[in-house]
Amino acid sequence: SLAVLQALEDGLKKAEADPSVKAVMICGENGKFSAGADIRGFSSPKRHGGALGPIVSLIESSEKPVVAAIEGVALGGGLEVALGCHYRIAHVKARMGLPEVTIGLLPGAEGTQRLPRLIGVPAALDMITTGKHIPATEALKLGLVDEIVEENTIEAAIRLANKV
């Protein structure tokens, strides 16, 4: 939603400007990282701001480490947010993917560029063209996530942020 995008942008800019902040952790709520955009919003007239691509680029260009704490799902734009992060930790039951292709849409926040850089072209092409959801264990093998945990993902992400 526009509110989530604005909150992400505001939070990142605030963290970047605050010298007491050493790292940033991005997480979802209620056991879910992000299922991505609500496609009903695609038919709404364009509004000022609210584009995901520039926010993902803002995450990626942060001088402070940004860690994604992935629980539940990171799908579509949610996965693209995670791809912009410098590190990704996922709960063992998490799933990731770019399912928008199943309805004829391509990932629009540079996921088609970031994913191949991270996991290689063959694996990325499979995810991008099929829209399949992969489990955290497979994401770890591919290099999509840095670590999987069975415990509290947020606490694990904070530990990693403190370490880096």
C-alpha positions in Angstrom: 0.0 0.0 0.0 1.0 3.6 -0.4 1.1 3.9 3.5 3.6 1.0 3.7 5.8 2.4 1.0 5.8 5.8 2.6 6.6 4.4 6.0 9.5 2.4 4.5 10.9 5.5 2.8 10.5 7.7 5.9 12.0 5.1 8.2 15.0 4.5 5.9 15.7 8.2 5.5 15.4 8.8 9.3 17.7 5.9 10.1 20.2 7.0 7.5 20.3 10.5 9.0 20.6 9.4 12.7 24.2 8.7 13.7 23.1 6.6 16.6 21.5 4.0 14.2 24.1 1.5 13.2 21.9 -0.9 11.1 18.3 -1.3 9.9 16.1 -4.3 10.1 13.0 -4.6 7.9 10.3 -7.0 9.0 6.6 -7.6 8.4 3.8 -7.9 10.9 1.8 -10.9 12.2 4.2 -13.5 10.9 4.4 -12.3 7.3 7.1 -10.3 5.6 5.1 -9.1 2.6 2.9 -10.7 0.0 3.6 -7.8 -2.3 1.2 -5.4 -3.9 -2.5 -5.6 -4.0 -3.2 -5.9 -7.7 -6.5 -4.0 -7.4 -4.3 -0.9 -6.9 -2.9 -1.4 -10.4 -6.1 -0.2 -12.0 -6.2 3.0 -9.8 -5.1 6.3 -11.4 -1.4 6.9 -10.8 -0.7 9.0 -7.7 2.3 11.1 -6.8 4.9 8.9 -5.3 4.4 5.4 -4.1 6.7 3.6 -6.6 8.4 0.6 -5.1 11.5 0.6 -7.3 13.0 3.8 -5.9 12.4 2.6 -2.4 14.2 -0.7 -3.1 17.1 1.3 -4.5 17.1 3.5 -1.4 17.4 0.3 0.7 20.2 -1.0 -1.5 22.2 2.2 -1.4 22.0 2.6 2.3 25.4 3.1 3.9 24.1 1.3 7.0 23.5 -2.5 6.8 19.9 -3.4 6.1 18.7 -6.8 7.1 15.4 -8.4 6.0 13.7 -10.6 8.6 11.5 -12.8 6.4 8.6 -14.7 8.0 5.7 -16.2 6.3 6.0 -15.0 2.7 8.1 -12.6 0.7 6.3 -12.5 -2.6 6.4 -10.1 -5.6 7.2 -6.7 -4.3 7.9 -8.1 -0.9 10.7 -10.3 -2.3 11.9 -7.3 -4.2 12.2 -5.3 -1.0 14.2 -8.2 0.5 16.4 -8.3 -2.5 17.3 -4.7 -1.9 18.5 -5.5 1.6 22.1 -6.3 2.2 21.3 -9.4 4.2 18.3 -11.7 4.5 17.3 -14.1 7.3 14.3 -16.3 6.8 12.2 -18.4 9.1 12.5 -22.1 8.1 8.8 -22.1 7.1 9.0 -18.9 5.0 8.4 -19.0 1.2 9.6 -16.6 -1.5 8.7 -16.0 -5.1 7.6 -13.7 -7.9 4.1 -14.9 -8.6 3.0 -11.9 -10.6 4.1 -13.6 -13.8 1.2 -16.0 -13.4 -1.2 -13.2 -14.2 1.0 -11.7 -17.0 3.0 -9.1 -15.0 6.7 -8.8 -14.7 8.4 -7.9 -11.4 8.5 -4.1 -11.5 11.0 -3.1 -8.9 14.1 -4.4 -10.5 13.7 -7.9 -9.1 14.5 -9.2 -12.6 18.0 -7.6 -12.2 18.7 -8.2 -8.5 17.7 -11.8 -8.4 20.1 -13.1 -11.1 22.9 -11.2 -9.5 22.3 -12.9 -6.2 21.4 -16.5 -7.3 22.6 -16.8 -10.9 20.8 -16.6 -14.1 19.4 -20.2 -14.5 17.8 -20.2 -11.0 16.6 -16.7 -11.3 15.0 -17.3 -14.7 13.2 -20.3 -13.3 11.7 -18.2 -10.4 10.9 -15.2 -12.7 9.2 -17.2 -15.4 7.3 -19.8 -13.4 6.2 -17.7 -10.4 6.8 -20.7 -8.2 7.2 -20.1 -4.4 10.4 -21.6 -3.0 10.8 -22.7 0.6 13.5 -21.1 2.8 15.7 -24.2 2.7 15.9 -23.9 -1.1 16.4 -20.2 -0.9 19.4 -20.8 1.4 20.9 -23.3 -1.0 20.5 -20.8 -3.9 22.0 -18.0 -1.9 18.8 -16.0 -1.8 18.9 -15.8 2.0 22.0 -15.7 4.2 20.6 -17.8 7.1 17.4 -19.7 8.1 16.2 -20.0 11.6 13.6 -21.9 13.5 13.5 -19.3 16.2 12.4 -15.7 16.3 13.4 -14.2 13.0 13.5 -10.6 14.2 15.9 -11.5 17.1 18.1 -13.4 14.6 18.1 -10.4 12.2 19.0 -8.1 15.1 21.9 -10.4 16.0 23.1 -10.4 12.4 22.8 -6.6 12.2 24.9 -6.2 15.4 27.5 -8.6 14.0 27.9 -6.8 10.7 
